[in-house]
């Protein structure tokens, strides 16, 4: 259509104009003007197709935005909502059972029960699909258990306001999500109204201040989309600084050092030790060498806690799951 509108109009004007010039009712200058005007008009008409396609894309994007805006808030409990206040981080799972909605016939957790004291450091280990990440998802209230309940400080977590409750939970994931702004904005996401001094103090505790200070723009350095301008270790330390600034009562570490080289892992591990001080910590770990110093280790298998105890205790169990996992990892590194 664009080609016909542009070139067809020029041909038509040129043909009819030549006829009029032959009959001496139109001179050559006027014919040239008409051809030029036709080219301008045809080009404008041809551009309508691009405008139409942009308009369709904008309509589609607007519809998706409206869908998000109309999405109802995450449902809270029907019981009386209690303000979270200051939590100590005492976590209890009371016979919790769960199956994902898309696989309702496959139980992921089967009446799991454990107690984590305030300030205690717990590691969750086990084969893939055992239910470690599901425990974290339930604690974060991404899902609701089908059986049993979870309590923090003796109160069912469903009774806390959702946003208020999550303010007391910090997470450092394996794949860190950074926003396409500055380092300052990404750290301050844990506490939006933090002062400059608080942000710098958090960066120093996370072993991030050294590389931040080396950048010409310092905290104002743009990290790029999803933090592509920073290395893996740098992204992890920015995420740890964010968690330190948030100062949560409950900390979740999801294999935070699995994809780092030895030097970056050492720096990140030091930062994690600073972060775990005096707060309840749950660590998901596949690399068992990183969890030797935790207070207790829960070995998850088939949705249940198969073994629990310290590293030394579990390592002494004959034919124990944890001991076998240690042996397999030792063989893999030989």
BELGIGI-V274673 format. One record per pair of residues at least 4 apart in sequence whose ideal C-beta (glycine too) atoms are under 8 Angstrom apart, sorted by sequence separation. I is the first residue (numbers start at 1). J is the second residue. D is the distance in Angstrom with one decimal. If there is no record, write none. Layout:
# BELGIGI-V274673
I_J_D ; I_J_D
This chain:
# BELGIGI-V274673
1_5_6.1 ; 2_6_6.3 ; 3_7_5.8 ; 4_8_4.4 ; 5_9_6.2 ; 6_10_6.9 ; 7_11_6.2 ; 8_12_6.2 ; 9_13_6.2 ; 10_14_6.0 ; 11_15_6.1 ; 12_16_6.3 ; 13_17_5.6 ; 14_18_6.2 ; 15_19_6.8 ; 16_20_6.6 ; 17_21_6.3 ; 18_22_6.4 ; 19_23_6.7 ; 21_25_8.0 ; 26_30_5.3 ; 27_31_7.2 ; 28_32_6.4 ; 29_33_6.6 ; 30_34_6.5 ; 31_35_6.5 ; 32_36_6.4 ; 33_37_6.3 ; 34_38_6.2 ; 35_39_6.7 ; 36_40_6.8 ; 37_41_6.2 ; 38_42_5.9 ; 39_43_6.2 ; 40_44_6.6 ; 41_45_6.4 ; 42_46_6.2 ; 43_47_6.6 ; 44_48_7.4 ; 47_51_6.3 ; 48_52_6.1 ; 49_53_6.6 ; 50_54_6.4 ; 51_55_6.2 ; 52_56_6.6 ; 53_57_6.6 ; 54_58_6.3 ; 55_59_6.4 ; 56_60_6.5 ; 57_61_6.3 ; 58_62_6.1 ; 59_63_6.4 ; 60_64_6.7 ; 61_65_6.5 ; 62_66_6.3 ; 63_67_6.5 ; 64_68_6.6 ; 65_69_6.3 ; 66_70_6.1 ; 67_71_6.7 ; 77_81_7.0 ; 99_103_6.4 ; 100_104_7.5 ; 116_120_5.3 ; 126_130_3.7 ; 131_135_6.2 ; 132_136_7.2 ; 133_137_6.2 ; 134_138_6.4 ; 135_139_6.4 ; 136_140_6.2 ; 138_142_7.4 ; 145_149_6.5 ; 151_155_5.8 ; 155_159_5.6 ; 160_164_5.9 ; 161_165_6.4 ; 162_166_6.4 ; 163_167_6.7 ; 164_168_7.8 ; 165_169_7.1 ; 172_176_7.5 ; 173_177_7.2 ; 181_185_3.9 ; 182_186_7.1 ; 183_187_6.3 ; 184_188_6.0 ; 185_189_6.8 ; 188_192_6.0 ; 190_194_7.7 ; 194_198_4.3 ; 195_199_7.2 ; 196_200_6.4 ; 197_201_6.2 ; 198_202_6.4 ; 199_203_6.4 ; 200_204_6.4 ; 201_205_6.6 ; 202_206_6.3 ; 204_208_7.7 ; 208_212_5.7 ; 209_213_5.7 ; 210_214_6.8 ; 211_215_7.3 ; 217_221_4.6 ; 223_227_4.5 ; 224_228_4.2 ; 230_234_4.0 ; 231_235_7.0 ; 232_236_6.5 ; 233_237_6.4 ; 234_238_6.5 ; 235_239_6.5 ; 236_240_6.4 ; 237_241_6.4 ; 238_242_6.5 ; 239_243_6.6 ; 240_244_6.3 ; 241_245_6.3 ; 242_246_6.5 ; 260_264_4.1 ; 261_265_6.7 ; 262_266_6.6 ; 263_267_6.8 ; 264_268_6.0 ; 265_269_5.9 ; 266_270_6.6 ; 267_271_6.5 ; 268_272_6.3 ; 269_273_6.6 ; 270_274_6.9 ; 271_275_6.3 ; 272_276_6.1 ; 273_277_7.3 ; 275_279_7.8 ; 288_292_7.7 ; 300_304_7.2 ; 302_306_7.8 ; 309_313_3.5 ; 310_314_7.0 ; 311_315_6.0 ; 312_316_6.8 ; 313_317_7.6 ; 319_323_7.4 ; 320_324_6.7 ; 321_325_6.4 ; 322_326_6.5 ; 323_327_6.5 ; 324_328_6.4 ; 325_329_6.4 ; 326_330_6.3 ; 327_331_6.5 ; 328_332_6.4 ; 329_333_6.6 ; 330_334_6.6 ; 3_8_7.8 ; 20_25_4.8 ; 21_26_5.3 ; 26_31_5.9 ; 76_81_6.3 ; 99_104_5.1 ; 126_131_7.6 ; 137_142_4.3 ; 138_143_5.8 ; 145_150_6.9 ; 151_156_5.4 ; 152_157_5.4 ; 155_160_6.9 ; 160_165_3.8 ; 181_186_6.4 ; 194_199_5.4 ; 203_208_4.5 ; 204_209_4.4 ; 213_218_6.4 ; 216_221_7.7 ; 217_222_7.9 ; 223_228_7.6 ; 224_229_3.9 ; 230_235_4.9 ; 243_248_6.8 ; 260_265_4.3 ; 276_281_4.7 ; 285_290_5.6 ; 300_305_6.3 ; 301_306_4.1 ; 309_314_4.9 ; 315_320_7.8 ; 317_322_7.1 ; 318_323_7.8 ; 319_324_7.2 ; 20_26_3.8 ; 21_27_6.9 ; 99_105_7.2 ; 100_106_7.5 ; 116_122_5.3 ; 126_132_5.9 ; 137_143_5.5 ; 138_144_7.7 ; 150_156_7.3 ; 151_157_6.6 ; 179_185_6.7 ; 188_194_5.2 ; 203_209_4.3 ; 212_218_6.1 ; 215_221_4.3 ; 223_229_5.4 ; 224_230_7.7 ; 285_291_4.6 ; 291_297_6.4 ; 299_305_7.0 ; 300_306_7.0 ; 308_314_8.0 ; 314_320_5.9 ; 317_323_5.7 ; 21_28_6.2 ; 99_106_6.0 ; 125_132_7.4 ; 138_145_5.8 ; 149_156_5.1 ; 150_157_5.2 ; 179_186_5.9 ; 187_194_7.9 ; 191_198_7.1 ; 212_219_6.2 ; 222_229_6.9 ; 223_230_5.5 ; 283_290_7.7 ; 298_305_5.2 ; 299_306_5.0 ; 307_314_5.7 ; 315_322_7.0 ; 316_323_7.8 ; 99_107_5.1 ; 100_108_6.4 ; 124_132_4.4 ; 149_157_7.8 ; 152_160_7.6 ; 157_165_6.1 ; 178_186_5.1 ; 194_202_7.8 ; 221_229_7.8 ; 227_235_4.7 ; 230_238_7.0 ; 243_251_6.7 ; 257_265_4.7 ; 260_268_6.1 ; 283_291_5.8 ; 299_307_4.0 ; 314_322_4.0 ; 315_323_5.6 ; 17_26_6.2 ; 98_107_7.4 ; 99_108_5.9 ; 134_143_7.8 ; 149_158_7.2 ; 200_209_6.6 ; 203_212_5.7 ; 212_221_7.2 ; 298_307_7.7 ; 299_308_7.0 ; 314_323_6.5 ; 21_31_5.7 ; 97_107_6.4 ; 98_108_5.4 ; 179_189_7.1 ; 297_307_7.7 ; 298_308_5.1 ; 307_317_6.8 ; 20_31_7.5 ; 98_109_4.4 ; 124_135_6.4 ; 139_150_6.3 ; 188_199_5.9 ; 227_238_7.3 ; 257_268_5.2 ; 283_294_6.3 ; 297_308_6.8 ; 315_326_6.5 ; 97_109_5.7 ; 124_136_7.9 ; 138_150_6.1 ; 187_199_5.3 ; 190_202_7.8 ; 223_235_7.9 ; 256_268_6.6 ; 257_269_6.0 ; 296_308_6.1 ; 297_309_6.5 ; 17_30_7.9 ; 18_31_7.2 ; 96_109_5.7 ; 97_110_5.9 ; 152_165_7.8 ; 281_294_7.7 ; 296_309_6.5 ; 297_310_6.8 ; 307_320_5.9 ; 17_31_4.0 ; 97_111_5.5 ; 144_158_7.2 ; 296_310_6.3 ; 297_311_6.3 ; 307_321_5.7 ; 96_111_7.2 ; 97_112_7.5 ; 184_199_6.2 ; 187_202_6.1 ; 223_238_7.5 ; 257_272_7.5 ; 295_310_7.1 ; 299_314_7.1 ; 306_321_5.5 ; 307_322_5.7 ; 95_111_4.6 ; 96_112_5.1 ; 141_157_6.2 ; 152_168_8.0 ; 187_203_6.4 ; 203_219_7.8 ; 240_256_7.7 ; 256_272_6.3 ; 294_310_7.9 ; 14_31_7.6 ; 17_34_5.7 ; 95_112_7.5 ; 96_113_7.3 ; 141_158_7.6 ; 239_256_7.9 ; 294_311_7.6 ; 297_314_5.9 ; 17_35_7.0 ; 95_113_5.4 ; 139_157_7.6 ; 293_311_7.9 ; 93_112_5.6 ; 94_113_6.3 ; 112_131_7.5 ; 200_219_7.7 ; 253_272_6.5 ; 292_311_4.8 ; 93_113_5.6 ; 170_190_7.2 ; 199_219_6.7 ; 236_256_6.1 ; 291_311_7.2 ; 301_321_6.1 ; 13_34_5.2 ; 14_35_5.9 ; 93_114_5.3 ; 141_162_6.3 ; 236_257_7.4 ; 269_290_6.9 ; 299_320_7.9 ; 13_35_5.6 ; 92_114_7.6 ; 93_115_7.8 ; 109_131_5.1 ; 299_321_5.0 ; 92_115_5.1 ; 108_131_5.0 ; 112_135_7.3 ; 211_234_5.7 ; 253_276_7.9 ; 299_322_5.1 ; 91_115_7.5 ; 92_116_7.5 ; 141_165_6.8 ; 236_260_6.8 ; 251_275_6.5 ; 10_35_6.1 ; 13_38_4.5 ; 91_116_4.1 ; 109_134_5.9 ; 141_166_7.3 ; 251_276_6.3 ; 297_322_6.6 ; 90_116_7.1 ; 108_134_4.9 ; 109_135_7.0 ; 140_166_7.0 ; 208_234_7.1 ; 211_237_7.7 ; 89_116_7.7 ; 90_117_6.3 ; 232_259_5.8 ; 233_260_5.2 ; 10_38_5.3 ; 90_118_5.0 ; 232_260_5.7 ; 233_261_7.4 ; 236_264_7.5 ; 240_268_7.0 ; 251_279_5.3 ; 253_281_6.6 ; 258_286_6.5 ; 9_38_4.7 ; 10_39_6.1 ; 89_118_4.8 ; 109_138_7.7 ; 140_169_6.3 ; 183_212_5.8 ; 208_237_3.9 ; 250_279_7.1 ; 251_280_6.9 ; 252_281_7.7 ; 253_282_7.2 ; 255_284_5.6 ; 258_287_6.1 ; 88_118_4.1 ; 89_119_6.9 ; 139_169_7.3 ; 207_237_5.7 ; 208_238_5.8 ; 233_263_7.7 ; 237_267_6.8 ; 241_271_7.9 ; 244_274_7.1 ; 249_279_6.2 ; 250_280_5.0 ; 251_281_4.5 ; 252_282_5.2 ; 253_283_4.6 ; 254_284_4.8 ; 255_285_6.2 ; 257_287_7.2 ; 140_171_7.3 ; 206_237_4.8 ; 233_264_2.9 ; 237_268_6.2 ; 240_271_4.6 ; 244_275_5.5 ; 248_279_6.8 ; 249_280_6.5 ; 250_281_7.9 ; 251_282_7.3 ; 253_284_6.9 ; 255_286_6.0 ; 9_41_6.9 ; 10_42_6.6 ; 183_215_7.9 ; 187_219_7.7 ; 206_238_7.5 ; 208_240_7.3 ; 232_264_6.6 ; 233_265_7.6 ; 236_268_4.9 ; 240_272_6.5 ; 243_275_5.8 ; 250_282_7.4 ; 252_284_7.7 ; 255_287_7.5 ; 6_39_7.2 ; 9_42_4.6 ; 208_241_5.0 ; 231_264_7.2 ; 257_290_6.1 ; 8_42_8.0 ; 100_134_8.0 ; 206_240_4.1 ; 233_267_6.4 ; 237_271_5.7 ; 288_322_7.7 ; 7_42_7.4 ; 113_148_7.8 ; 136_171_7.8 ; 182_217_7.9 ; 183_218_7.9 ; 184_219_3.9 ; 206_241_3.8 ; 233_268_5.9 ; 240_275_5.6 ; 6_42_3.6 ; 98_134_6.1 ; 109_145_7.5 ; 111_147_6.9 ; 112_148_7.9 ; 183_219_5.2 ; 184_220_6.2 ; 205_241_7.2 ; 5_42_5.1 ; 6_43_6.1 ; 111_148_6.9 ; 182_219_6.5 ; 183_220_7.5 ; 186_223_6.2 ; 288_325_6.2 ; 182_220_5.0 ; 183_221_5.2 ; 203_241_4.8 ; 206_244_5.7 ; 288_326_5.7 ; 6_45_7.3 ; 182_221_6.2 ; 202_241_4.5 ; 205_244_5.1 ; 5_45_4.4 ; 6_46_5.1 ; 98_138_6.3 ; 182_222_5.7 ; 183_223_6.0 ; 202_242_7.5 ; 289_329_7.6 ; 5_46_5.6 ; 181_222_6.8 ; 182_223_7.1 ; 186_227_7.6 ; 288_329_5.8 ; 93_135_7.5 ; 96_138_6.7 ; 180_222_7.4 ; 181_223_7.1 ; 199_241_7.8 ; 202_244_4.4 ; 287_329_7.4 ; 2_45_7.4 ; 3_46_7.7 ; 100_143_7.6 ; 180_223_7.0 ; 202_245_4.0 ; 2_46_3.7 ; 179_223_7.8 ; 180_224_6.2 ; 98_143_6.7 ; 178_223_5.2 ; 180_225_4.6 ; 180_226_7.2 ; 199_245_6.6 ; 2_49_5.5 ; 98_145_4.9 ; 99_146_6.2 ; 198_245_6.2 ; 1_49_6.7 ; 91_139_7.0 ; 97_145_6.3 ; 98_146_5.7 ; 178_226_6.1 ; 96_145_4.7 ; 97_146_5.5 ; 98_147_7.6 ; 177_226_6.9 ; 178_227_3.3 ; 97_147_3.4 ; 96_147_6.7 ; 97_148_6.0 ; 176_227_6.7 ; 187_238_6.2 ; 190_241_8.0 ; 194_245_5.7 ; 95_147_6.5 ; 96_148_4.0 ; 178_230_7.3 ; 186_238_5.5 ; 190_242_4.0 ; 95_148_3.9 ; 96_149_7.1 ; 189_242_5.8 ; 190_243_6.2 ; 94_148_4.9 ; 96_150_6.2 ; 187_241_4.8 ; 188_242_8.0 ; 190_244_7.7 ; 191_245_4.8 ; 93_148_7.1 ; 94_149_5.4 ; 183_238_6.2 ; 187_242_5.2 ; 190_245_4.3 ; 191_246_5.7 ; 94_150_7.1 ; 186_242_6.6 ; 190_246_3.4 ; 191_247_7.7 ; 93_150_5.6 ; 94_151_6.7 ; 178_235_5.9 ; 188_245_7.0 ; 92_150_7.0 ; 187_245_6.0 ; 91_150_7.3 ; 92_151_4.7 ; 176_235_4.4 ; 91_151_7.6 ; 92_152_7.7 ; 176_236_5.8 ; 178_238_6.4 ; 207_267_4.7 ; 91_152_5.7 ; 178_239_7.5 ; 207_268_7.4 ; 90_152_6.6 ; 92_154_7.8 ; 176_238_7.2 ; 89_152_7.1 ; 90_153_5.1 ; 176_239_4.3 ; 207_270_5.8 ; 208_271_7.4 ; 89_153_7.6 ; 90_154_6.9 ; 172_236_7.2 ; 207_271_4.6 ; 87_152_6.0 ; 88_153_5.7 ; 206_271_4.4 ; 87_153_5.4 ; 173_239_7.5 ; 205_271_6.9 ; 74_141_7.6 ; 172_239_5.2 ; 172_240_5.8 ; 206_274_7.2 ; 205_274_4.8 ; 206_275_7.3 ; 205_275_7.4 ; 172_243_5.6 ; 171_243_7.4 ; 82_155_6.2 ; 170_243_4.1 ; 84_160_4.8 ; 170_246_5.0 ; 79_156_7.7 ; 82_159_5.1 ; 83_160_7.7 ; 84_161_6.9 ; 170_247_8.0 ; 81_159_6.2 ; 82_160_6.1 ; 83_161_6.9 ; 170_248_3.5 ; 77_156_7.2 ; 79_158_7.1 ; 80_159_6.9 ; 81_160_7.1 ; 89_168_7.8 ; 167_246_7.8 ; 169_248_5.5 ; 172_251_7.6 ; 79_159_5.4 ; 81_161_5.4 ; 84_164_4.4 ; 168_248_5.5 ; 169_249_7.6 ; 170_250_7.2 ; 171_251_7.6 ; 172_252_7.3 ; 174_254_5.2 ; 77_158_3.6 ; 83_164_6.2 ; 84_165_5.3 ; 87_168_4.7 ; 167_248_7.7 ; 168_249_4.5 ; 169_250_4.7 ; 170_251_5.1 ; 171_252_4.3 ; 172_253_5.2 ; 173_254_4.7 ; 174_255_4.4 ; 76_158_7.0 ; 77_159_5.4 ; 168_250_6.2 ; 169_251_7.9 ; 170_252_7.0 ; 171_253_7.8 ; 172_254_7.0 ; 174_256_6.5 ; 84_167_7.1 ; 169_252_6.9 ; 171_254_6.8 ; 173_256_7.4 ; 84_168_5.8 ; 172_256_4.7 ; 174_258_5.8 ; 76_161_6.6 ; 174_259_7.0 ; 76_162_5.5 ; 74_162_5.6 ; 73_162_8.0 ; 152_250_7.2 ; 172_272_7.4 ; 172_275_7.5 ; 139_250_7.5 ; 140_252_7.4 ; 139_252_7.3 ; 136_252_5.5 ; 136_254_6.8 ; 133_254_7.3 ; 139_282_7.3 ; 136_282_6.8 ; 135_282_7.8 ; 136_284_6.7 ; 133_284_6.7 ; 132_284_5.0 ; 121_276_6.0 ; 122_280_8.0 ; 124_282_6.5 ; 91_250_6.8 ; 119_278_5.7 ; 121_280_7.9 ; 122_281_6.9 ; 123_282_7.8 ; 124_283_6.9 ; 125_284_8.0 ; 89_249_4.2 ; 119_279_6.5 ; 120_280_6.0 ; 121_281_4.5 ; 122_282_5.3 ; 123_283_4.5 ; 124_284_5.2 ; 125_285_5.7 ; 88_249_6.4 ; 89_250_4.8 ; 119_280_6.1 ; 120_281_7.6 ; 122_283_7.0 ; 123_284_7.8 ; 124_285_7.4 ; 125_286_7.4 ; 87_249_4.1 ; 118_280_5.8 ; 121_283_7.1 ; 123_285_5.4 ; 86_249_7.6 ; 87_250_7.2 ; 117_280_7.7 ; 125_288_6.5 ; 116_280_5.9 ; 135_300_7.5 ; 116_282_7.2 ; 125_291_7.1 ; 123_291_4.0 ; 132_300_5.4 ; 131_300_5.3 ; 130_300_4.2 ; 123_294_4.5 ; 130_301_5.5 ; 121_293_7.7 ; 122_294_6.4 ; 125_297_6.1 ; 130_302_6.8 ; 131_303_4.8 ; 121_294_4.3 ; 122_295_6.8 ; 123_296_7.4 ; 125_298_7.4 ; 126_299_5.5 ; 130_303_7.1 ; 121_295_4.9 ; 122_296_5.4 ; 123_297_4.6 ; 124_298_5.4 ; 125_299_5.6 ; 126_300_3.8 ; 127_301_7.0 ; 120_295_5.0 ; 121_296_7.8 ; 122_297_7.6 ; 123_298_7.0 ; 125_300_7.1 ; 126_301_5.5 ; 120_296_7.0 ; 122_298_6.4 ; 124_300_5.9 ; 126_306_7.7 ; 114_298_6.3 ; 91_280_6.3 ; 89_279_6.3 ; 90_280_7.4 ; 89_280_3.2 ; 91_282_7.8 ; 112_303_6.8 ; 114_305_6.1 ; 88_280_7.8 ; 110_302_7.3 ; 112_304_6.2 ; 113_305_7.7 ; 110_303_4.2 ; 111_304_7.6 ; 112_305_6.2 ; 109_303_4.7 ; 110_304_5.4 ; 114_308_7.3 ; 108_303_5.6 ; 109_304_8.0 ; 126_321_7.4 ; 107_303_5.9 ; 125_322_6.7 ; 125_325_6.8
